[in-house]
């Protein structure tokens, strides 16, 4: 039997106490939740003298806690904003932090909105700031506001708790073009073109909506180049695969009355092809739809008539996509990252064209759309005016 000396036992005892102390200690840099300001949205604007105006939308902890414990809800909003200016975003944020009692926490940021004037100067500083704040999620959505972003930072809401949640729901439910921090980072590798939702104040408050979707904003090299309207934006959403429950309305070929088709499924595939001095991208779309409403007396039970409607539906969708594509070509903005397909299929060519891709996209790229539409369900009413 072996015995452990007193000195050895003493050393083991000290080691044991040290390990226990390490286990029981907390994080030295921990900040209690009660000491944090939970920011849910950032609004960035250009100020005078090349300064930055930053607005932070945050959840009011005292209001949230009072509404979530079975107590009667208060009439005060659980959301508010705080603003500050600085030489850059970081400086503006620090100036805000100096004047508030809680530590700003970025982990709950869902939306970043940049003002149009700021976007035309370039949004690269936004991504530099976001990349250095590891707590801000890469899936954070980005939008462009007509005029100032601060104008859409705070407004009365009837359904959502926070105004920022309205923006987030519009993007999540694919009612507007989807663009996030992650999308922008991917775009840096493939041509530096991007498309974001374009929103603004709604001048008509009679319907209870405070904001209005205006279309989309086209970027190249992180700079806002142009905006497109809602009709072209729908084509852009088809190109980006952001379509969900799309309604396509067109005139009946028999009597000119309106027919609306609800798209329930869409599958897309893009294939590039190098041809002489042109780069051809072919988009193949397979679409399934149903008749959602009809004012026409057209006979839906006739196979030839149904086929004719399917062709018209395909042409309508193809036209929207072409309009959106043409808008991006005019600005030299590869907003749909066609460069990524070229890099996959023709890596050597992409390496050669990458540096001047914006000019190549503007002058040499063409799009061919092959759309196949199928109307699966006609509904119980076969002839609306029969």
One Martini backbone bead per residue (centre of mass of N, CA, C, O) as a GRO file, in nm:
protein
  386
    1UNK     BB    1   0.096   0.036   0.023
    2UNK     BB    2   0.044   0.374  -0.062
    3UNK     BB    3   0.159   0.696   0.039
    4UNK     BB    4   0.069   1.028   0.098
    5UNK     BB    5   0.200   1.306   0.147
    6UNK     BB    6   0.145   1.607   0.296
    7UNK     BB    7   0.242   1.787   0.062
    8UNK     BB    8   0.071   1.654  -0.158
    9UNK     BB    9  -0.205   1.701  -0.025
   10UNK     BB   10  -0.184   2.008  -0.028
   11UNK     BB   11  -0.168   2.047  -0.335
   12UNK     BB   12  -0.439   1.906  -0.404
   13UNK     BB   13  -0.617   2.098  -0.236
   14UNK     BB   14  -0.549   2.358  -0.389
   15UNK     BB   15  -0.642   2.261  -0.670
   16UNK     BB   16  -0.935   2.210  -0.589
   17UNK     BB   17  -1.003   2.501  -0.508
   18UNK     BB   18  -0.936   2.628  -0.783
   19UNK     BB   19  -1.144   2.477  -0.956
   20UNK     BB   20  -1.395   2.569  -0.799
   21UNK     BB   21  -1.355   2.873  -0.846
   22UNK     BB   22  -1.377   2.859  -1.158
   23UNK     BB   23  -1.668   2.738  -1.171
   24UNK     BB   24  -1.819   2.967  -0.985
   25UNK     BB   25  -1.751   3.174  -1.172
   26UNK     BB   26  -1.824   3.430  -1.367
   27UNK     BB   27  -1.862   3.659  -1.603
   28UNK     BB   28  -1.681   3.950  -1.611
   29UNK     BB   29  -1.856   4.081  -1.875
   30UNK     BB   30  -2.129   4.080  -1.765
   31UNK     BB   31  -2.467   4.183  -1.861
   32UNK     BB   32  -2.750   4.258  -1.753
   33UNK     BB   33  -3.063   4.278  -1.883
   34UNK     BB   34  -3.138   4.539  -1.708
   35UNK     BB   35  -2.872   4.692  -1.860
   36UNK     BB   36  -3.018   4.682  -2.139
   37UNK     BB   37  -3.052   4.787  -2.486
   38UNK     BB   38  -3.291   4.673  -2.716
   39UNK     BB   39  -3.214   4.658  -3.037
   40UNK     BB   40  -3.421   4.636  -3.355
   41UNK     BB   41  -3.322   4.910  -3.511
   42UNK     BB   42  -3.174   5.077  -3.799
   43UNK     BB   43  -3.115   5.433  -3.887
   44UNK     BB   44  -2.964   5.579  -4.180
   45UNK     BB   45  -2.817   5.909  -4.229
   46UNK     BB   46  -2.756   6.202  -4.390
   47UNK     BB   47  -2.572   6.472  -4.295
   48UNK     BB   48  -2.416   6.738  -4.234
   49UNK     BB   49  -2.088   6.751  -4.309
   50UNK     BB   50  -2.063   6.431  -4.344
   51UNK     BB   51  -2.256   6.323  -4.146
   52UNK     BB   52  -2.423   6.105  -3.909
   53UNK     BB   53  -2.757   5.975  -3.874
   54UNK     BB   54  -2.870   5.795  -3.585
   55UNK     BB   55  -3.130   5.546  -3.540
   56UNK     BB   56  -3.281   5.380  -3.257
   57UNK     BB   57  -3.473   5.099  -3.214
   58UNK     BB   58  -3.653   5.015  -2.908
   59UNK     BB   59  -3.721   4.831  -2.631
   60UNK     BB   60  -3.930   4.882  -2.357
   61UNK     BB   61  -3.891   4.724  -2.069
   62UNK     BB   62  -4.123   4.838  -1.886
   63UNK     BB   63  -4.354   4.771  -2.095
   64UNK     BB   64  -4.309   4.469  -2.147
   65UNK     BB   65  -4.332   4.368  -1.851
   66UNK     BB   66  -4.629   4.489  -1.806
   67UNK     BB   67  -4.750   4.294  -2.060
   68UNK     BB   68  -4.627   3.983  -1.951
   69UNK     BB   69  -4.788   3.922  -1.641
   70UNK     BB   70  -5.118   3.964  -1.652
   71UNK     BB   71  -5.143   4.248  -1.687
   72UNK     BB   72  -5.248   4.538  -1.770
   73UNK     BB   73  -5.230   4.719  -2.032
   74UNK     BB   74  -5.076   4.980  -2.163
   75UNK     BB   75  -5.083   5.281  -2.354
   76UNK     BB   76  -4.798   5.258  -2.396
   77UNK     BB   77  -4.536   5.216  -2.589
   78UNK     BB   78  -4.283   4.950  -2.640
   79UNK     BB   79  -4.161   5.185  -2.829
   80UNK     BB   80  -3.852   5.350  -2.933
   81UNK     BB   81  -3.630   5.634  -2.986
   82UNK     BB   82  -3.281   5.716  -3.071
   83UNK     BB   83  -3.049   5.988  -3.134
   84UNK     BB   84  -2.749   6.061  -3.344
   85UNK     BB   85  -2.430   6.210  -3.408
   86UNK     BB   86  -2.147   6.175  -3.650
   87UNK     BB   87  -1.875   6.092  -3.844
   88UNK     BB   88  -1.992   5.807  -3.786
   89UNK     BB   89  -2.150   5.536  -3.674
   90UNK     BB   90  -1.977   5.491  -3.422
   91UNK     BB   91  -1.990   5.783  -3.317
   92UNK     BB   92  -2.298   5.801  -3.295
   93UNK     BB   93  -2.333   5.563  -3.100
   94UNK     BB   94  -2.155   5.682  -2.870
   95UNK     BB   95  -2.329   5.935  -2.828
   96UNK     BB   96  -2.573   5.778  -2.737
   97UNK     BB   97  -2.447   5.613  -2.501
   98UNK     BB   98  -2.374   5.863  -2.320
   99UNK     BB   99  -2.711   5.938  -2.284
  100UNK     BB  100  -2.755   5.650  -2.159
  101UNK     BB  101  -2.811   5.400  -1.903
  102UNK     BB  102  -2.774   5.175  -2.115
  103UNK     BB  103  -2.658   4.899  -2.278
  104UNK     BB  104  -2.605   4.833  -2.592
  105UNK     BB  105  -2.789   4.582  -2.782
  106UNK     BB  106  -2.753   4.381  -3.099
  107UNK     BB  107  -2.901   4.085  -3.100
  108UNK     BB  108  -3.211   4.216  -3.200
  109UNK     BB  109  -3.158   4.283  -3.483
  110UNK     BB  110  -3.375   4.307  -3.791
  111UNK     BB  111  -3.331   4.614  -3.902
  112UNK     BB  112  -3.212   4.808  -4.191
  113UNK     BB  113  -3.228   5.161  -4.262
  114UNK     BB  114  -3.170   5.361  -4.551
  115UNK     BB  115  -3.120   5.645  -4.686
  116UNK     BB  116  -3.104   5.770  -4.999
  117UNK     BB  117  -2.864   5.965  -4.968
  118UNK     BB  118  -2.677   5.766  -4.832
  119UNK     BB  119  -2.684   5.543  -5.056
  120UNK     BB  120  -2.548   5.737  -5.277
  121UNK     BB  121  -2.269   5.731  -5.111
  122UNK     BB  122  -2.274   5.459  -4.952
  123UNK     BB  123  -2.292   5.133  -4.756
  124UNK     BB  124  -2.020   5.019  -4.649
  125UNK     BB  125  -2.014   5.125  -4.348
  126UNK     BB  126  -2.239   4.939  -4.250
  127UNK     BB  127  -2.081   4.665  -4.294
  128UNK     BB  128  -1.844   4.734  -4.119
  129UNK     BB  129  -2.006   4.762  -3.858
  130UNK     BB  130  -2.148   4.484  -3.860
  131UNK     BB  131  -1.887   4.303  -3.874
  132UNK     BB  132  -1.789   4.425  -3.583
  133UNK     BB  133  -2.083   4.317  -3.488
  134UNK     BB  134  -2.141   3.998  -3.397
  135UNK     BB  135  -2.443   4.026  -3.285
  136UNK     BB  136  -2.527   4.087  -3.565
  137UNK     BB  137  -2.716   3.942  -3.784
  138UNK     BB  138  -2.695   3.828  -4.115
  139UNK     BB  139  -3.028   3.826  -4.147
  140UNK     BB  140  -3.049   4.114  -4.163
  141UNK     BB  141  -3.250   4.346  -4.290
  142UNK     BB  142  -3.262   4.558  -4.589
  143UNK     BB  143  -3.349   4.905  -4.652
  144UNK     BB  144  -3.499   5.172  -4.846
  145UNK     BB  145  -3.556   5.520  -4.804
  146UNK     BB  146  -3.742   5.771  -4.883
  147UNK     BB  147  -3.536   5.993  -4.793
  148UNK     BB  148  -3.567   5.938  -4.461
  149UNK     BB  149  -3.530   5.693  -4.227
  150UNK     BB  150  -3.648   5.848  -3.973
  151UNK     BB  151  -3.945   5.872  -4.095
  152UNK     BB  152  -3.973   5.530  -4.043
  153UNK     BB  153  -3.906   5.470  -3.727
  154UNK     BB  154  -4.189   5.609  -3.618
  155UNK     BB  155  -4.516   5.462  -3.565
  156UNK     BB  156  -4.823   5.370  -3.551
  157UNK     BB  157  -4.957   5.060  -3.421
  158UNK     BB  158  -5.202   4.776  -3.446
  159UNK     BB  159  -5.044   4.490  -3.454
  160UNK     BB  160  -4.765   4.554  -3.394
  161UNK     BB  161  -4.535   4.660  -3.162
  162UNK     BB  162  -4.330   4.725  -3.397
  163UNK     BB  163  -4.236   4.884  -3.679
  164UNK     BB  164  -4.007   4.681  -3.758
  165UNK     BB  165  -4.205   4.434  -3.789
  166UNK     BB  166  -4.333   4.520  -4.054
  167UNK     BB  167  -4.084   4.494  -4.229
  168UNK     BB  168  -4.015   4.199  -4.159
  169UNK     BB  169  -4.284   4.072  -4.258
  170UNK     BB  170  -4.265   4.159  -4.553
  171UNK     BB  171  -4.009   3.991  -4.607
  172UNK     BB  172  -4.079   3.711  -4.493
  173UNK     BB  173  -4.357   3.702  -4.681
  174UNK     BB  174  -4.278   3.811  -4.967
  175UNK     BB  175  -4.382   4.126  -5.044
  176UNK     BB  176  -4.081   4.187  -5.076
  177UNK     BB  177  -3.773   4.228  -5.128
  178UNK     BB  178  -3.489   4.032  -5.054
  179UNK     BB  179  -3.251   4.173  -4.808
  180UNK     BB  180  -2.927   4.117  -4.668
  181UNK     BB  181  -2.626   4.093  -4.532
  182UNK     BB  182  -2.561   3.826  -4.672
  183UNK     BB  183  -2.623   3.917  -4.962
  184UNK     BB  184  -2.406   4.137  -4.972
  185UNK     BB  185  -2.160   3.952  -4.922
  186UNK     BB  186  -2.203   3.779  -5.176
  187UNK     BB  187  -2.191   4.017  -5.383
  188UNK     BB  188  -1.882   4.077  -5.348
  189UNK     BB  189  -1.807   3.808  -5.525
  190UNK     BB  190  -2.054   3.886  -5.759
  191UNK     BB  191  -2.024   4.214  -5.883
  192UNK     BB  192  -2.170   4.412  -5.667
  193UNK     BB  193  -2.479   4.349  -5.681
  194UNK     BB  194  -2.807   4.495  -5.579
  195UNK     BB  195  -3.133   4.441  -5.412
  196UNK     BB  196  -3.385   4.655  -5.262
  197UNK     BB  197  -3.614   4.776  -5.076
  198UNK     BB  198  -3.864   5.042  -5.138
  199UNK     BB  199  -3.960   5.298  -4.911
  200UNK     BB  200  -4.233   5.493  -4.749
  201UNK     BB  201  -4.442   5.724  -4.689
  202UNK     BB  202  -4.788   5.748  -4.633
  203UNK     BB  203  -5.003   5.999  -4.732
  204UNK     BB  204  -5.237   5.783  -4.687
  205UNK     BB  205  -5.410   5.723  -4.371
  206UNK     BB  206  -5.702   5.593  -4.415
  207UNK     BB  207  -5.596   5.274  -4.407
  208UNK     BB  208  -5.364   5.263  -4.161
  209UNK     BB  209  -5.103   5.314  -4.328
  210UNK     BB  210  -4.763   5.443  -4.290
  211UNK     BB  211  -4.656   5.274  -4.528
  212UNK     BB  212  -4.481   5.235  -4.856
  213UNK     BB  213  -4.441   5.048  -5.136
  214UNK     BB  214  -4.233   5.146  -5.423
  215UNK     BB  215  -4.003   4.908  -5.462
  216UNK     BB  216  -3.668   4.934  -5.586
  217UNK     BB  217  -3.309   4.909  -5.525
  218UNK     BB  218  -3.010   4.977  -5.705
  219UNK     BB  219  -2.683   4.824  -5.688
  220UNK     BB  220  -2.330   4.936  -5.712
  221UNK     BB  221  -2.070   4.921  -5.524
  222UNK     BB  222  -2.263   5.013  -5.272
  223UNK     BB  223  -2.440   5.197  -5.473
  224UNK     BB  224  -2.697   5.391  -5.550
  225UNK     BB  225  -2.846   5.411  -5.882
  226UNK     BB  226  -3.157   5.304  -5.868
  227UNK     BB  227  -3.511   5.289  -5.934
  228UNK     BB  228  -3.807   5.080  -5.916
  229UNK     BB  229  -4.104   4.971  -5.968
  230UNK     BB  230  -4.347   4.744  -5.892
  231UNK     BB  231  -4.365   4.590  -6.158
  232UNK     BB  232  -4.059   4.528  -6.182
  233UNK     BB  233  -4.033   4.399  -5.901
  234UNK     BB  234  -4.188   4.142  -5.964
  235UNK     BB  235  -3.973   4.040  -6.160
  236UNK     BB  236  -3.743   4.039  -5.951
  237UNK     BB  237  -3.878   3.826  -5.766
  238UNK     BB  238  -3.867   3.602  -5.974
  239UNK     BB  239  -3.559   3.602  -6.005
  240UNK     BB  240  -3.504   3.562  -5.678
  241UNK     BB  241  -3.735   3.377  -5.544
  242UNK     BB  242  -3.972   3.574  -5.379
  243UNK     BB  243  -4.224   3.423  -5.449
  244UNK     BB  244  -4.563   3.446  -5.293
  245UNK     BB  245  -4.867   3.432  -5.387
  246UNK     BB  246  -4.915   3.514  -5.684
  247UNK     BB  247  -5.076   3.765  -5.886
  248UNK     BB  248  -5.217   3.725  -6.217
  249UNK     BB  249  -5.336   3.979  -6.443
  250UNK     BB  250  -5.562   3.940  -6.727
  251UNK     BB  251  -5.698   3.934  -7.035
  252UNK     BB  252  -5.931   3.796  -7.206
  253UNK     BB  253  -5.943   3.646  -7.530
  254UNK     BB  254  -6.267   3.684  -7.570
  255UNK     BB  255  -6.375   3.966  -7.378
  256UNK     BB  256  -6.150   4.127  -7.184
  257UNK     BB  257  -6.173   4.015  -6.920
  258UNK     BB  258  -6.072   3.952  -6.605
  259UNK     BB  259  -5.793   3.742  -6.495
  260UNK     BB  260  -5.694   3.548  -6.203
  261UNK     BB  261  -5.381   3.412  -6.099
  262UNK     BB  262  -5.257   3.171  -5.868
  263UNK     BB  263  -4.947   3.116  -5.750
  264UNK     BB  264  -4.821   2.805  -5.590
  265UNK     BB  265  -4.569   2.738  -5.792
  266UNK     BB  266  -4.200   2.780  -5.835
  267UNK     BB  267  -3.947   2.688  -6.073
  268UNK     BB  268  -3.590   2.757  -6.097
  269UNK     BB  269  -3.344   2.792  -6.376
  270UNK     BB  270  -2.995   2.876  -6.438
  271UNK     BB  271  -2.816   2.910  -6.759
  272UNK     BB  272  -2.510   2.946  -6.894
  273UNK     BB  273  -2.366   3.102  -7.207
  274UNK     BB  274  -2.110   3.104  -7.443
  275UNK     BB  275  -2.134   3.354  -7.724
  276UNK     BB  276  -1.893   3.488  -7.829
  277UNK     BB  277  -1.972   3.818  -7.711
  278UNK     BB  278  -2.183   3.659  -7.546
  279UNK     BB  279  -2.398   3.627  -7.250
  280UNK     BB  280  -2.612   3.362  -7.178
  281UNK     BB  281  -2.922   3.354  -6.997
  282UNK     BB  282  -3.127   3.082  -6.884
  283UNK     BB  283  -3.465   3.083  -6.778
  284UNK     BB  284  -3.639   2.826  -6.604
  285UNK     BB  285  -3.999   2.800  -6.574
  286UNK     BB  286  -4.217   2.643  -6.332
  287UNK     BB  287  -4.578   2.674  -6.324
  288UNK     BB  288  -4.832   2.687  -6.074
  289UNK     BB  289  -5.195   2.729  -6.095
  290UNK     BB  290  -5.494   2.922  -6.021
  291UNK     BB  291  -5.814   3.024  -6.024
  292UNK     BB  292  -5.920   3.312  -5.845
  293UNK     BB  293  -6.053   3.501  -6.078
  294UNK     BB  294  -6.358   3.593  -6.283
  295UNK     BB  295  -6.522   3.793  -6.561
  296UNK     BB  296  -6.538   3.565  -6.759
  297UNK     BB  297  -6.698   3.350  -7.023
  298UNK     BB  298  -6.500   3.144  -7.039
  299UNK     BB  299  -6.404   2.810  -7.128
  300UNK     BB  300  -6.236   2.600  -6.903
  301UNK     BB  301  -6.302   2.302  -7.031
  302UNK     BB  302  -6.126   2.383  -7.265
  303UNK     BB  303  -5.816   2.284  -7.358
  304UNK     BB  304  -5.740   2.511  -7.561
  305UNK     BB  305  -5.810   2.748  -7.376
  306UNK     BB  306  -5.625   2.672  -7.141
  307UNK     BB  307  -5.364   2.685  -7.303
  308UNK     BB  308  -5.387   2.985  -7.373
  309UNK     BB  309  -5.370   3.085  -7.080
  310UNK     BB  310  -5.089   2.968  -7.016
  311UNK     BB  311  -4.940   3.140  -7.225
  312UNK     BB  312  -5.023   3.417  -7.111
  313UNK     BB  313  -4.895   3.375  -6.834
  314UNK     BB  314  -4.604   3.341  -6.933
  315UNK     BB  315  -4.581   3.619  -7.075
  316UNK     BB  316  -4.632   3.796  -6.829
  317UNK     BB  317  -4.387   3.702  -6.662
  318UNK     BB  318  -4.162   3.751  -6.873
  319UNK     BB  319  -4.203   4.057  -6.896
  320UNK     BB  320  -4.129   4.131  -6.604
  321UNK     BB  321  -3.843   4.017  -6.606
  322UNK     BB  322  -3.730   4.184  -6.843
  323UNK     BB  323  -3.770   4.461  -6.715
  324UNK     BB  324  -3.583   4.412  -6.473
  325UNK     BB  325  -3.330   4.339  -6.632
  326UNK     BB  326  -3.306   4.603  -6.797
  327UNK     BB  327  -3.267   4.788  -6.550
  328UNK     BB  328  -2.994   4.660  -6.461
  329UNK     BB  329  -2.836   4.707  -6.726
  330UNK     BB  330  -2.846   5.020  -6.735
  331UNK     BB  331  -2.670   5.026  -6.448
  332UNK     BB  332  -2.476   4.774  -6.406
  333UNK     BB  333  -2.657   4.575  -6.214
  334UNK     BB  334  -2.607   4.259  -6.058
  335UNK     BB  335  -2.876   4.190  -5.868
  336UNK     BB  336  -2.880   3.850  -5.935
  337UNK     BB  337  -2.604   3.708  -5.957
  338UNK     BB  338  -2.491   3.590  -6.239
  339UNK     BB  339  -2.189   3.551  -6.168
  340UNK     BB  340  -2.225   3.284  -6.005
  341UNK     BB  341  -2.290   3.106  -6.253
  342UNK     BB  342  -2.030   3.162  -6.408
  343UNK     BB  343  -1.837   3.057  -6.181
  344UNK     BB  344  -1.948   2.762  -6.194
  345UNK     BB  345  -1.928   2.698  -6.513
  346UNK     BB  346  -1.687   2.946  -6.567
  347UNK     BB  347  -1.417   3.009  -6.390
  348UNK     BB  348  -1.211   3.133  -6.591
  349UNK     BB  349  -1.393   3.358  -6.705
  350UNK     BB  350  -1.460   3.491  -6.435
  351UNK     BB  351  -1.171   3.572  -6.360
  352UNK     BB  352  -1.149   3.767  -6.610
  353UNK     BB  353  -1.439   3.938  -6.560
  354UNK     BB  354  -1.473   4.041  -6.266
  355UNK     BB  355  -1.347   4.334  -6.257
  356UNK     BB  356  -1.559   4.413  -6.524
  357UNK     BB  357  -1.865   4.322  -6.481
  358UNK     BB  358  -2.047   4.570  -6.510
  359UNK     BB  359  -1.981   4.620  -6.813
  360UNK     BB  360  -2.046   4.338  -6.917
  361UNK     BB  361  -2.342   4.333  -6.824
  362UNK     BB  362  -2.431   4.585  -6.995
  363UNK     BB  363  -2.315   4.476  -7.297
  364UNK     BB  364  -2.326   4.123  -7.301
  365UNK     BB  365  -2.587   4.053  -7.154
  366UNK     BB  366  -2.842   3.794  -7.178
  367UNK     BB  367  -3.201   3.706  -7.167
  368UNK     BB  368  -3.371   3.390  -7.139
  369UNK     BB  369  -3.719   3.289  -7.132
  370UNK     BB  370  -3.858   2.977  -7.001
  371UNK     BB  371  -4.208   2.924  -6.982
  372UNK     BB  372  -4.414   2.698  -6.775
  373UNK     BB  373  -4.764   2.670  -6.759
  374UNK     BB  374  -5.003   2.552  -6.503
  375UNK     BB  375  -5.350   2.481  -6.468
  376UNK     BB  376  -5.498   2.294  -6.220
  377UNK     BB  377  -5.731   2.482  -6.095
  378UNK     BB  378  -6.077   2.610  -6.136
  379UNK     BB  379  -6.292   2.537  -5.961
  380UNK     BB  380  -6.639   2.539  -5.932
  381UNK     BB  381  -6.627   2.776  -6.140
  382UNK     BB  382  -6.616   2.753  -6.486
  383UNK     BB  383  -6.838   2.989  -6.552
  384UNK     BB  384  -6.897   3.301  -6.450
  385UNK     BB  385  -7.131   3.376  -6.697
  386UNK     BB  386  -7.303   3.106  -6.766
   0.00000   0.00000   0.00000
